[in-house]
Amino acid sequence: MEVLRTPDERFENLPGYPFAPNYVEVRSGDGDALRMHYVDEGPRGGQPVLLLHGEPSWSYLYRKMIPPLAASG
């Protein structure tokens, strides 16, 4: 599978997006390794909340939702 990836530096210093990048490798259907980004905010031991975006959006869509969700524990 051919995958296009935006260079990491394109995501640096985005206004209103102070979240540290986290990555995990997952395998595609043909066995290739794909790098998936996730945001991990909030207290350790808190209840997880999963926010999934569609295509062509990305986690920037949730930049105003993440702080209140993280603050709620």
Contacts in CASP RR format, 6 or more apart in sequence:
PFRMAT RR
TARGET T0000
AUTHOR 0000-0000-0000
METHOD contacts of the structure
MODEL  1
MEVLRTPDERFENLPGYPFAPNYVEVRSGDGDALRMHYVDEGPRGGQPVL
LLHGEPSWSYLYRKMIPPLAASG
1 28 0 8 1.000
1 29 0 8 1.000
1 30 0 8 1.000
1 32 0 8 1.000
3 32 0 8 1.000
3 34 0 8 1.000
5 35 0 8 1.000
8 21 0 8 1.000
11 17 0 8 1.000
11 21 0 8 1.000
14 60 0 8 1.000
16 63 0 8 1.000
17 60 0 8 1.000
17 63 0 8 1.000
19 39 0 8 1.000
19 41 0 8 1.000
19 59 0 8 1.000
19 63 0 8 1.000
19 66 0 8 1.000
20 40 0 8 1.000
21 37 0 8 1.000
22 37 0 8 1.000
22 38 0 8 1.000
22 39 0 8 1.000
22 40 0 8 1.000
23 35 0 8 1.000
23 36 0 8 1.000
23 37 0 8 1.000
23 38 0 8 1.000
24 35 0 8 1.000
24 36 0 8 1.000
24 38 0 8 1.000
25 33 0 8 1.000
25 34 0 8 1.000
25 35 0 8 1.000
25 36 0 8 1.000
26 33 0 8 1.000
26 34 0 8 1.000
26 36 0 8 1.000
27 33 0 8 1.000
27 34 0 8 1.000
28 34 0 8 1.000
37 59 0 8 1.000
38 59 0 8 1.000
39 59 0 8 1.000
39 62 0 8 1.000
39 66 0 8 1.000
41 66 0 8 1.000
41 67 0 8 1.000
41 69 0 8 1.000
41 70 0 8 1.000
42 69 0 8 1.000
42 70 0 8 1.000
42 71 0 8 1.000
42 73 0 8 1.000
43 70 0 8 1.000
43 73 0 8 1.000
46 73 0 8 1.000
47 73 0 8 1.000
49 69 0 8 1.000
51 59 0 8 1.000
51 62 0 8 1.000
51 65 0 8 1.000
51 66 0 8 1.000
53 59 0 8 1.000
53 61 0 8 1.000
53 62 0 8 1.000
END
